[in-house]
Amino acid sequence: MSVPDYMQCAEDHQSLLVIVQPVGIVPEEQFFKIYKKIAAANQINLQDSQRVLYIRYRHHYPSENNEWGDFQTHRKVVGLIAVTECCNAKDWPQTSEKFHSQKEIYSSTLYDSRLFVFGLQGEIAEQPRPDVAFYPSYDECETIEKKVEDFIESLFIVLESKRLDRSTDKSGDKIQLLCVPFEKKDFVGLDTDSRHYKKRCQGRMRKHVGDLCLQAGMLQDALVHYHMAVELLRSVNDFLWLGDPNHDLQLNMGNSSCMLCLQLYSLYTDNSALEGLCSSSVIYHYPSGTGSKLVRRACSMGLPSETGKRHRHGAQEVLIDPGALTTNGISADTSAEIGRAKNCLSPEDIIDKYKEAISYFGKYKNAGVIELEACVKAVRVLAIQKKSMEASEFLQNAVYINLGQLSEEEKIQRYSILSELYDLIGFHRKAAFFKRVAAMQCVTPSIVDPGWRACYKLLLETLHGYSLSLDPQDFSKGTHKGWPAVQMRLLHELVYASRRMGNPALAVRHLSFLLQTMLDFLSDQEKKEVSQSLENYTAKCPGTMEIVSLPDVKLLPVPLTKLPIVRSAKLLNLPPNLRPLKIRNTLGQNTSSKSPFIYSPIIAHHRSEERSKKIEFQWVQGDVCEVQLMVYNPMPFELRVENMGLLVTGVEFESLPAALSLPAESGLYPVTLVGVPCTSGQINVNGYQTSVFGVTSDCLLENLSGVKVNGYTVEVVPALPRLQITTSLPRSAQTLVPLSGDEIFNSASVQLFNGELQQLTIKLENIGTEPLETLEISAKNTNDKEKLNGEFLTWNLEELLSQLPLEPGKVAYFTLNIQVKLDFSCQESLLQDLNDDGMSVTGLPLPSPFRQNGKSSSESKSTFLNSADTSSRSDYNQVKTLEAILNFKYSGGPGHSEGYYRNLSLGLHVDVEPSVFFTRVSTLPATSTRKCHLLLDVFNSTEHELTISAKNNEDLILHAGECQSYFGINIQH
């Protein structure tokens, strides 16, 4: 026997083997459909009996394995079910002949057979036949399960008759010697009348009857027969006697042949009986089965109540009453043995007996398959007992069992089963090793048509053993499991297998996964090679974010979140002039809380969680919004990122992708991503999109280790108009310091003489998409040091409001009047001179840049204050500065309906110069002692002609730079 059955388990010893095979041409899909229905009847409760019959179905079974049926009866094909398709009555004779030819292959062991014919109707189909069933089609075969059950009952009848026939054999001492195929020639010439030969025949037959009892559902009877077989066969296993040169066995055979016969004898008898005893004990202890597909098996219900209990631990010896045995060693009544024996092996003894049997099997070259299958059965038992280390010893032995020249398919099957068994006992990495060996065996150079699909499938099955998952989420937690070098090798093999399969999308997905998950373990050279390979693959098949579906697995998208690596993400507010402001509602400002309590820790905690994600500011529909990322390039070469844009949900959003190029191993680099929300509502910024090496990636913030939030939520208010302001004056070169809360969008600068009126034309342009419907203007003076006389800025608002609403793209104009009246009077030196004379002079505009500290009053009265004769004009150019902010509060469109507006500020910088200077002040006596005349020297510091007038006095005309005396006001004490 050269073909092992790797699916063997201990409970298979109690099953009958039935072959289901097609006859003629039968579609494969239809055949396996019928095979599935037939195989469903694998356990039959016998009528008028408490016994259960188990059936094992195979659709392929080597004929040479059937020859070992005498060694172990569960290897014997006892039933044949043929499936054929015959649509024409003329083809029936040929079909029937093929069926009979098929039966001839297993004729030596068959109990019964059936033929299921599909498609044939008419007279032939209506004729009753005991072994043939006709069905119109593959879909119309409702009675096939009942036919199979009847067939199994017929098998049981034959089995029961054989069991009874062998158990009650009355042929005297002539008992058939059961042999394995390769030992028949070695027993030619043996003395069949010797006592040892008869013992051998009795022991083998006793073991054979035990097999039949086990198949017939008589577990306790089988245990008794196995124990008796072991005792009989061990009693004749006398190596010293076999070495006696005077024994008649040696007269007929050479010494080497005698030793070979002894080995074969030991192989067949003792070991086979031991394995049968182990199998029976396993069935008793583990009624649920030990196979990989655990099918619930019923225990034998025909046992007496006193024998149905489990034995005590360690009881394995059998006490056999010699009087219960006939001269040929077989008795029909086993009740005496049952009553005095504790027949079932303990779980520990089962393994010991398996070890003993396997050690004997290992001595014989032709028993490799038996040894291998025994190892497999023992491993399955140990897996249930959770003894992984002992099971691994059996598997290690199975690895080195030599089965001769195996085909590539048999090698693949062997390594695959070894992998499954290692996985069964929890040795996942060892299982992955053998699974990978099986995968490589599929594409060996000796195979003409390599099975790359099978290789790829087997490689996928090794991932679990190497702690490798194809889900990128498993690698985003920051911890790495397994050996990176082995995992990278496996991923490279998956890429290569995908390419040889002709599936470039699959190769791109695995290569992207390799670059994303193993980037930290790749050397600089490997990074370059993998990146170049990925670019070559994506040139033919670009990488996408779609799921790659295969028959057995679905590969999730692999976003390249490490190319580049993002360390932080920050949402940017709109510029101050574009930020939406809400009209304050004094009523119900605190109505947002639905709780009746002023403070609740639950609500406070919930709000703190919301603030961690929700942004305080707002965006506006139709305006460009910005998100800033801090990124760096981990690659040893320049990294080019294309089509980098935002990923948002909640509202319609137009992303404006950008392209960037990062130098090799760059530091943190700011990148601003922009987009335009097209509708209002809550917008969720979940991540960003990139295209690197031809792979499109949707990178979510929740998958980034450097970003602590899962996303950001921003409120997008309805669209508002956008106002742009320009003036007829030049922009101010100086920076205006705004008041708290004000942001200056534009500024203008102007120079005026004190009292001069300047008209400023302001151009208002609506550059948005919504009409400007409301407009309010207010002014704030930011300089409180200077005292103003009258209004500084004036305008006519009605003129501007008449031009509203201002449609998009339209322009409106209005005039701003700027007139400054400042007090340039000197409050110290000159007026002090008059006060020293006992005169009271207040409120006079006496500007002067000079000081007279330390002079006497007499000197003050008679001395000019640095007149124009001794000073230049520039000495009088004292300049005062005024700054003001003109605020434009405007709204319109859908945002106006929701109570939103925008604020735009215009800064004004005004430099004010004085018009005239009073360089000398003196008094002249009047006619009355209580009166005097004030005499003023007036200097025109401007470049223009001035007219000076005072109450009740004549006007004085001064040319540019001219200084004259002016007879001022009469002063009365």
WOJO-V601747 format. One record per backbone hydrogen bond with DSSP energy under -1.0 kcal/mol. NH is the residue of the N-H (numbers start at 0). CO is the residue of the C=O. E is the energy in kcal/mol with one decimal. If there is no record, write none. Layout:
# WOJO-V601747
nh=<NH | NH>
co=<CO | CO>
e=<E | E>
This chain:
# WOJO-V601747
nh=<7 | 11 | 12 | 13 | 14 | 15 | 17 | 18 | 19 | 20 | 22 | 30 | 31 | 32 | 33 | 34 | 35 | 36 | 37 | 38 | 40 | 41 | 43 | 45 | 48 | 52 | 54 | 55 | 57 | 67 | 68 | 71 | 74 | 75 | 77 | 78 | 79 | 80 | 81 | 82 | 83 | 85 | 90 | 91 | 94 | 95 | 96 | 97 | 98 | 99 | 100 | 101 | 102 | 103 | 108 | 109 | 110 | 111 | 113 | 114 | 115 | 116 | 117 | 118 | 125 | 132 | 134 | 143 | 146 | 147 | 148 | 149 | 150 | 151 | 152 | 153 | 154 | 155 | 156 | 157 | 158 | 159 | 160 | 161 | 162 | 163 | 164 | 165 | 166 | 167 | 173 | 174 | 182 | 189 | 193 | 197 | 198 | 199 | 200 | 201 | 202 | 203 | 204 | 205 | 206 | 207 | 208 | 209 | 210 | 211 | 212 | 213 | 214 | 215 | 216 | 217 | 221 | 222 | 223 | 224 | 225 | 226 | 227 | 228 | 229 | 230 | 231 | 232 | 233 | 234 | 237 | 241 | 243 | 246 | 249 | 251 | 252 | 257 | 258 | 259 | 260 | 261 | 262 | 263 | 264 | 265 | 266 | 267 | 268 | 270 | 272 | 273 | 274 | 275 | 276 | 277 | 278 | 279 | 280 | 281 | 282 | 283 | 284 | 285 | 288 | 296 | 300 | 306 | 314 | 323 | 324 | 328 | 337 | 338 | 339 | 340 | 349 | 350 | 351 | 352 | 353 | 354 | 355 | 356 | 357 | 358 | 359 | 360 | 361 | 362 | 363 | 366 | 370 | 371 | 372 | 373 | 374 | 375 | 376 | 377 | 378 | 379 | 380 | 381 | 382 | 383 | 384 | 386 | 390 | 391 | 392 | 393 | 394 | 395 | 396 | 397 | 398 | 410 | 411 | 412 | 413 | 414 | 415 | 416 | 417 | 418 | 419 | 420 | 421 | 422 | 423 | 424 | 425 | 426 | 427 | 430 | 431 | 432 | 433 | 434 | 435 | 436 | 437 | 438 | 439 | 440 | 446 | 450 | 451 | 454 | 455 | 456 | 457 | 458 | 459 | 460 | 461 | 462 | 465 | 466 | 467 | 473 | 474 | 475 | 486 | 487 | 488 | 489 | 490 | 491 | 492 | 493 | 494 | 495 | 496 | 497 | 498 | 499 | 500 | 501 | 502 | 506 | 507 | 508 | 509 | 510 | 511 | 512 | 513 | 514 | 515 | 516 | 517 | 520 | 526 | 527 | 528 | 529 | 530 | 531 | 532 | 533 | 534 | 535 | 536 | 537 | 538 | 539 | 540 | 542 | 547 | 549 | 554 | 560 | 562 | 564 | 566 | 569 | 571 | 577 | 580 | 582 | 590 | 603 | 604 | 605 | 606 | 607 | 608 | 609 | 610 | 611 | 612 | 613 | 614 | 618 | 620 | 621 | 622 | 624 | 626 | 627 | 628 | 629 | 630 | 631 | 638 | 640 | 641 | 643 | 644 | 646 | 648 | 653 | 655 | 657 | 659 | 661 | 664 | 665 | 668 | 670 | 672 | 674 | 675 | 677 | 680 | 682 | 683 | 684 | 685 | 686 | 687 | 688 | 689 | 690 | 691 | 694 | 695 | 696 | 698 | 700 | 702 | 703 | 711 | 712 | 713 | 715 | 716 | 723 | 725 | 727 | 741 | 744 | 745 | 747 | 748 | 749 | 751 | 753 | 754 | 755 | 757 | 759 | 761 | 762 | 763 | 764 | 765 | 766 | 771 | 772 | 773 | 775 | 777 | 779 | 781 | 788 | 793 | 800 | 801 | 802 | 803 | 805 | 808 | 809 | 811 | 813 | 815 | 816 | 817 | 818 | 825 | 831 | 832 | 833 | 834 | 835 | 837 | 838 | 845 | 854 | 859 | 860 | 861 | 865 | 869 | 874 | 875 | 876 | 877 | 879 | 881 | 883 | 884 | 885 | 886 | 887 | 888 | 889 | 890 | 894 | 896 | 897 | 898 | 899 | 900 | 901 | 903 | 905 | 906 | 907 | 908 | 909 | 910 | 911 | 912 | 913 | 916 | 918 | 921 | 923 | 925 | 930 | 931 | 932 | 933 | 934 | 935 | 936 | 937 | 938 | 939 | 940 | 945 | 947 | 952 | 955 | 957 | 960 | 961 | 963 | 965 | 967 | 970 | 972>
co=<4 | 8 | 9 | 10 | 11 | 53 | 55 | 78 | 57 | 80 | 82 | 26 | 27 | 28 | 29 | 30 | 31 | 32 | 33 | 34 | 37 | 39 | 52 | 50 | 45 | 43 | 41 | 15 | 17 | 64 | 65 | 67 | 71 | 72 | 16 | 16 | 111 | 18 | 113 | 20 | 115 | 117 | 87 | 88 | 90 | 91 | 92 | 93 | 94 | 95 | 96 | 97 | 98 | 99 | 105 | 105 | 77 | 77 | 79 | 130 | 81 | 132 | 83 | 134 | 121 | 114 | 116 | 140 | 142 | 143 | 144 | 145 | 146 | 147 | 148 | 149 | 150 | 151 | 152 | 153 | 154 | 155 | 156 | 157 | 158 | 159 | 160 | 161 | 162 | 163 | 170 | 172 | 179 | 186 | 190 | 193 | 194 | 195 | 196 | 197 | 198 | 199 | 200 | 201 | 202 | 203 | 204 | 205 | 206 | 207 | 208 | 209 | 210 | 211 | 213 | 212 | 217 | 218 | 219 | 220 | 221 | 222 | 223 | 224 | 225 | 226 | 227 | 228 | 229 | 230 | 235 | 237 | 240 | 243 | 246 | 247 | 248 | 253 | 254 | 255 | 256 | 257 | 258 | 259 | 260 | 261 | 262 | 263 | 264 | 265 | 268 | 269 | 270 | 271 | 272 | 273 | 274 | 275 | 276 | 277 | 278 | 279 | 280 | 281 | 285 | 286 | 49 | 303 | 311 | 320 | 321 | 325 | 333 | 334 | 335 | 336 | 345 | 346 | 347 | 348 | 349 | 350 | 351 | 352 | 353 | 354 | 355 | 356 | 357 | 359 | 360 | 363 | 366 | 367 | 368 | 369 | 370 | 371 | 372 | 373 | 374 | 375 | 376 | 377 | 378 | 379 | 380 | 381 | 386 | 387 | 388 | 389 | 390 | 391 | 392 | 393 | 394 | 406 | 407 | 408 | 409 | 410 | 411 | 412 | 413 | 414 | 415 | 416 | 417 | 418 | 419 | 420 | 422 | 421 | 425 | 426 | 427 | 428 | 429 | 430 | 431 | 432 | 433 | 434 | 435 | 436 | 443 | 441 | 449 | 450 | 451 | 452 | 453 | 454 | 455 | 456 | 458 | 459 | 461 | 463 | 462 | 470 | 471 | 472 | 482 | 483 | 484 | 485 | 486 | 487 | 488 | 489 | 490 | 491 | 492 | 493 | 494 | 495 | 496 | 498 | 497 | 502 | 503 | 504 | 505 | 506 | 507 | 508 | 509 | 510 | 511 | 512 | 513 | 517 | 522 | 523 | 524 | 525 | 526 | 527 | 528 | 529 | 530 | 531 | 532 | 533 | 534 | 536 | 536 | 693 | 554 | 552 | 547 | 558 | 559 | 631 | 629 | 627 | 625 | 574 | 900 | 898 | 587 | 599 | 600 | 601 | 602 | 603 | 604 | 605 | 606 | 607 | 609 | 609 | 712 | 714 | 716 | 676 | 619 | 674 | 672 | 569 | 670 | 567 | 668 | 564 | 661 | 659 | 690 | 657 | 688 | 686 | 683 | 675 | 673 | 643 | 640 | 638 | 634 | 662 | 630 | 628 | 626 | 624 | 653 | 651 | 715 | 713 | 648 | 711 | 646 | 646 | 698 | 644 | 696 | 641 | 694 | 691 | 542 | 689 | 687 | 685 | 699 | 700 | 684 | 612 | 682 | 680 | 618 | 764 | 762 | 760 | 738 | 904 | 904 | 906 | 729 | 908 | 910 | 912 | 819 | 752 | 817 | 815 | 813 | 725 | 811 | 723 | 809 | 721 | 805 | 890 | 890 | 888 | 886 | 884 | 882 | 820 | 816 | 796 | 797 | 799 | 800 | 771 | 765 | 806 | 763 | 761 | 759 | 793 | 757 | 791 | 845 | 827 | 828 | 829 | 830 | 831 | 834 | 833 | 843 | 851 | 855 | 856 | 857 | 863 | 866 | 871 | 872 | 873 | 875 | 911 | 909 | 907 | 779 | 905 | 777 | 903 | 775 | 901 | 773 | 718 | 892 | 893 | 895 | 894 | 580 | 889 | 887 | 885 | 745 | 883 | 747 | 881 | 749 | 879 | 751 | 877 | 938 | 936 | 934 | 932 | 930 | 927 | 970 | 923 | 968 | 921 | 965 | 919 | 963 | 916 | 961 | 914 | 957 | 955 | 949 | 947 | 945 | 939 | 958 | 937 | 935 | 933 | 931 | 929>
e=<-1.6 | -1.8 | -1.6 | -1.4 | -1.5 | -2.3 | -2.6 | -2.7 | -2.7 | -1.9 | -2.7 | -2.7 | -2.3 | -1.2 | -2.1 | -2.8 | -1.9 | -1.3 | -2.4 | -2.9 | -1.6 | -1.5 | -2.7 | -1.8 | -1.1 | -2.9 | -2.1 | -3.4 | -1.9 | -1.4 | -1.4 | -1.9 | -2.1 | -1.7 | -2.1 | -1.3 | -1.2 | -3.1 | -2.8 | -2.2 | -2.4 | -2.0 | -1.1 | -1.0 | -2.2 | -3.0 | -2.2 | -1.9 | -1.8 | -2.0 | -2.1 | -2.0 | -1.8 | -1.5 | -1.5 | -1.8 | -3.1 | -1.5 | -2.5 | -2.0 | -3.2 | -3.2 | -1.9 | -2.6 | -1.3 | -2.8 | -2.7 | -1.3 | -2.1 | -2.0 | -2.1 | -2.2 | -2.0 | -2.4 | -2.1 | -1.7 | -1.7 | -2.2 | -1.9 | -1.8 | -2.7 | -3.2 | -2.1 | -2.2 | -2.5 | -2.6 | -2.5 | -2.6 | -2.2 | -1.8 | -1.2 | -1.5 | -1.4 | -1.6 | -1.0 | -1.9 | -2.4 | -2.4 | -2.4 | -2.8 | -2.9 | -2.4 | -2.3 | -2.7 | -2.1 | -2.3 | -2.7 | -1.9 | -1.8 | -2.0 | -2.6 | -2.3 | -2.2 | -1.9 | -1.1 | -2.9 | -2.1 | -2.1 | -1.8 | -2.3 | -2.4 | -2.2 | -2.3 | -2.3 | -2.3 | -2.1 | -2.4 | -2.5 | -2.2 | -1.3 | -1.7 | -2.0 | -1.6 | -1.3 | -1.2 | -1.0 | -1.0 | -2.4 | -2.2 | -2.2 | -2.6 | -2.2 | -2.2 | -2.6 | -2.6 | -2.7 | -2.7 | -2.7 | -2.6 | -1.6 | -2.4 | -2.4 | -2.7 | -2.3 | -2.5 | -2.6 | -2.7 | -2.3 | -2.1 | -2.5 | -2.4 | -1.9 | -2.7 | -3.0 | -1.9 | -1.3 | -1.1 | -1.1 | -1.6 | -2.0 | -1.4 | -1.7 | -2.1 | -2.3 | -1.1 | -1.2 | -2.3 | -1.2 | -1.8 | -2.7 | -2.0 | -2.5 | -2.2 | -2.7 | -2.9 | -2.2 | -1.5 | -2.4 | -2.2 | -1.5 | -1.7 | -1.1 | -2.5 | -2.5 | -2.6 | -2.1 | -2.0 | -2.0 | -2.3 | -2.4 | -2.3 | -1.9 | -1.8 | -2.6 | -2.1 | -1.3 | -1.9 | -2.4 | -1.9 | -2.3 | -1.2 | -1.4 | -2.1 | -2.5 | -1.8 | -2.0 | -1.8 | -2.2 | -2.4 | -2.3 | -2.4 | -2.6 | -2.2 | -2.3 | -2.3 | -2.1 | -2.3 | -2.5 | -2.4 | -2.2 | -1.8 | -1.4 | -1.0 | -2.6 | -1.5 | -2.3 | -2.4 | -1.9 | -2.0 | -2.1 | -2.3 | -2.0 | -2.2 | -1.9 | -2.6 | -1.7 | -1.9 | -2.1 | -1.4 | -2.3 | -2.6 | -2.4 | -2.4 | -2.3 | -2.0 | -1.3 | -1.0 | -1.2 | -1.4 | -1.6 | -2.8 | -1.6 | -1.5 | -1.1 | -2.4 | -2.8 | -1.8 | -2.3 | -2.3 | -2.3 | -1.9 | -2.0 | -2.3 | -2.4 | -2.6 | -2.3 | -2.1 | -2.4 | -1.6 | -1.3 | -2.2 | -1.7 | -2.6 | -1.9 | -2.2 | -2.4 | -2.5 | -2.0 | -2.2 | -2.2 | -2.3 | -2.7 | -1.9 | -1.3 | -2.5 | -1.8 | -2.2 | -2.9 | -2.2 | -2.3 | -2.4 | -2.4 | -2.2 | -2.0 | -2.2 | -2.7 | -1.2 | -1.3 | -2.1 | -1.8 | -2.1 | -2.6 | -3.1 | -1.9 | -1.2 | -2.2 | -3.0 | -2.6 | -2.4 | -2.2 | -2.9 | -2.7 | -1.2 | -2.5 | -2.3 | -2.2 | -2.5 | -2.1 | -1.8 | -1.9 | -2.5 | -1.1 | -1.7 | -3.9 | -2.9 | -2.3 | -2.5 | -2.8 | -2.0 | -3.4 | -2.5 | -3.5 | -3.4 | -2.1 | -2.7 | -1.8 | -2.5 | -2.9 | -2.3 | -3.2 | -1.8 | -2.5 | -1.8 | -2.9 | -2.0 | -2.1 | -2.4 | -3.1 | -1.9 | -1.2 | -3.2 | -2.9 | -3.2 | -1.6 | -2.7 | -3.1 | -2.3 | -3.1 | -3.1 | -3.2 | -2.0 | -1.5 | -2.5 | -3.3 | -2.3 | -1.3 | -2.0 | -2.0 | -2.3 | -2.8 | -2.8 | -3.2 | -1.4 | -1.5 | -1.9 | -1.8 | -2.7 | -3.4 | -2.9 | -2.5 | -2.0 | -1.4 | -2.0 | -2.0 | -1.4 | -2.5 | -2.1 | -2.4 | -3.0 | -3.1 | -3.3 | -2.8 | -3.1 | -3.7 | -2.6 | -3.5 | -3.6 | -2.6 | -2.2 | -2.0 | -2.9 | -2.2 | -2.0 | -2.5 | -2.0 | -2.3 | -2.4 | -2.3 | -2.1 | -2.8 | -1.5 | -1.8 | -1.5 | -2.7 | -3.5 | -2.3 | -3.1 | -1.6 | -3.3 | -3.3 | -3.5 | -1.9 | -1.3 | -1.3 | -1.5 | -1.2 | -1.9 | -1.8 | -1.7 | -1.7 | -1.5 | -1.5 | -1.6 | -1.9 | -1.3 | -1.4 | -1.6 | -1.1 | -1.9 | -1.1 | -2.1 | -3.0 | -3.1 | -2.1 | -2.9 | -3.3 | -3.2 | -3.3 | -3.0 | -2.3 | -1.6 | -2.4 | -1.1 | -1.2 | -1.2 | -2.7 | -2.2 | -2.9 | -2.5 | -2.7 | -3.1 | -3.1 | -2.6 | -3.3 | -2.5 | -4.0 | -2.5 | -1.0 | -2.5 | -2.2 | -2.5 | -3.0 | -1.2 | -1.6 | -2.1 | -3.5 | -1.4 | -3.5 | -3.1 | -2.4 | -3.7 | -3.3 | -2.7 | -1.3 | -3.2 | -3.7 | -1.8 | -3.6 | -3.1 | -1.2 | -2.3 | -2.3 | -4.6 | -2.9 | -3.0 | -3.1>
